Amino acid sequence: MDKLLDYSNGKVLLYLYGGYHSNCNITLAMLDKINQARPDVRIVKINTLKHYHIKEKYNIKALPALIYLENGIFINKMSGSLNYKSVLMMLDGSD
């Protein structure tokens, strides 16, 4: 998973977390599976305590959250309980 970089090119899934939740093994394992299933989507991990403006920009109320962008354009988001099938459906729904 990439660190916060320029995410204006290509397909990007932003994984937003707060503080101590960065290493949730279940979520990280699920994101690894997403990365294997969809290598065309770059996953970027973002600590919202350091980058709070992203949480505000996309009106995220609950963490963890995922924001899906294509070429820097907002496509979809989900927060709270994240699971493999619903994330794949979100990504596949945009193709």
MILUMNU-661751 format. One line per 5 residues: number of its first residue (from 1); their letters; for each residue x negated, y, z negated of C-alpha. Coordinates in steps of 0.05 Angstrom, whole numbers. Layout:
<atoms>
NUM	a	X:Y:Z | ...;
</atoms>
This chain:
<atoms>
1	mdkll	0:0:0 | -25:69:18 | -35:127:-28 | 2:192:-15 | -21:216:53;
6	dysng	10:249:112 | 74:209:124 | 100:247:185 | 79:194:236 | 111:127:247;
11	kvlly	156:87:200 | 142:99:127 | 174:72:64 | 160:116:4 | 162:78:-62;
16	lyggy	176:129:-118 | 163:111:-190 | 154:148:-255 | 94:141:-300 | 87:72:-330;
21	hsncn	131:37:-279 | 78:38:-224 | 58:-35:-235 | 126:-68:-240 | 105:-138:-216;
26	itlam	173:-155:-189 | 179:-92:-148 | 107:-95:-123 | 116:-168:-103 | 179:-150:-65;
31	ldkin	143:-93:-30 | 87:-141:-10 | 140:-186:22 | 169:-126:58 | 100:-108:83;
36	qarpd	90:-179:111 | 159:-180:143 | 155:-110:172 | 81:-94:186 | 106:-36:229;
41	vrivk	128:1:165 | 74:34:123 | 89:32:48 | 66:91:6 | 67:89:-70;
46	intlk	83:157:-103 | 81:174:-177 | 135:226:-186 | 103:253:-249 | 46:278:-204;
51	hyhik	87:291:-141 | 154:313:-170 | 170:356:-109 | 184:293:-68 | 236:270:-118;
56	ekyni	269:339:-115 | 264:344:-39 | 303:280:-29 | 350:290:-88 | 328:226:-124;
61	kalpa	364:217:-190 | 341:148:-211 | 275:110:-207 | 248:67:-177 | 270:93:-109;
66	liyle	254:80:-37 | 257:133:18 | 253:111:90 | 225:160:141 | 212:154:216;
71	ngifi	163:205:244 | 174:248:182 | 250:248:190 | 293:223:133 | 331:160:152;
76	nkmsg	357:129:87 | 343:121:12 | 360:74:-44 | 346:75:-119 | 356:34:-181;
81	slnyk	359:-40:-170 | 317:-56:-109 | 318:-124:-76 | 285:-154:-15 | 348:-166:25;
86	svlmm	378:-96:15 | 311:-63:33 | 305:-104:97 | 376:-86:115 | 360:-12:105;
91	ldgsd	299:-18:149 | 332:-61:202 | 393:-16:205 | 352:39:234 | 322:-1:292;
</atoms>
